[in-house]
């Protein structure tokens, strides 16, 4: 799954640790999601969308 998480995070000046704390997950989890090594659970995807004020579909796209 592709995502815009790294770009959205950078636009806000947040580190991976900053976002991880907001999401209540580890920094390693944020890194794994950003690099496409891990797809978030649906509840986590909703938390991510809520933090950025976007829909899940605006952040995550199906990968090839």
Residue, then its C-alpha position, 0 to 999 in steps of 0.5 A: x500500500x502506498x501512502x503520503x504519510x512521510x510528506x504529510x508529516x514533513x509538511x507539519x514539521x513533525x519527526x517520526x517520534x512526534x507522530x508516533x507519540x500522537x498515534x500512541x505507537x512506536x517510532x519504528x511502526x511509523x517508519x514501517x508504515x511510511x516505507x510500505x513495510x507494514x500496512x496499518x490496522x483499520x483503527x490505526x488508519x482512522x487515527x492517522x486520518x483524524x490527526x491529519x484531518x483527511x480521509x483514509x483514502x486521501x492518505x493511503x492508496x493501493x500499491x501495485 
